[in-house]
Amino acid sequence: MARGERNIRLIMEYDGTYYHGFQTQDDPTLPTIQCTLEKAILRICGERVRITGSGRTDAGAHAIGQVVNFPTNASIPIDRFPMALNSALPKDIRIKAADCVHREFHARFDAIAKTYHYVVDNTSFESVFWRNYAYHVSQPLDLDKIKAGGAVLVGTHDFASFQTSGSSAKTSVRTIYHFDVGAEGGLITFSIRANGFLYNMVRNIVGTLVEVGKGRLAVDAIPVILAARDRSKAGPTAPAHGLYLFEVDYDEGQALLNA
């Protein structure tokens, strides 16, 4: 980062329904969250920058607490960044907060934990209003079995069975700190917090636990699936539109050091 530049961190939310994921695609005609935000920064700051995101959500997936950072020489006061950028962004992308972090801060590599939520619409007929925001499963699901299956996943394990091929991760070992399932008004919300996630890990876990909830897989099958380290042994991949990047955690003392 050049001398004099500030490293700006943004917390953002977006509705991913009409985007081809977070990351810029090879085809410039495909709208992405990254490309849209970079164009807004160019308009507001007068600079072409490449933002760094904490994670690359898939096409159709959403975020409530996505974190990005980028360098800038713009003199805009830090507390004005959200309003300024929101004026240049479409209504389905909002900047919620901004701060100045130290020059080496990296939204992805400095994250110490992430929390994803996944929403299932467990009603007889798919909701018109939730069709882009929840995975519709009409068959009644046994929440006690789902919770029991999810509890097996808490802790440090090799999650290769829940990793979709194509991942560049050096290891498939991850630690899940927290797993919870709640239900209200026909909606079932999965909440998973971990030190990191493999490609499609949350969607594969949810797809597998939905099979447990349907009675197609036994709770006792979950440790067997884990031990197999074989993606074919787990359940299907739940669709992207039920997934939300909810929160990203950092060591704030380090992030703000010499900001």
Secondary structure, DSSP 8 states (H G I E B T S, - for coil): --TT-EEEEEEEEE-GGGSS-SS--SSTTS--HHHHHHHHHHHHHS-----EES----TT-EEEEEEEEEEE-----GGGHHHHHHTTS-TTEEEEEEEEE-TT--TTTT--EEEEEEEEE-SSS--TTTTTTSEE--S---HHHHHHHHHHH-EEEE-GGG--TT---S--EEEEEEEEEEEETTEEEEEEEES---TTHHHHHHHHHHHHHHTSS-TTHHHHHHHHT-GGGS-----GGGEEEEEEE--HHHHTTT-
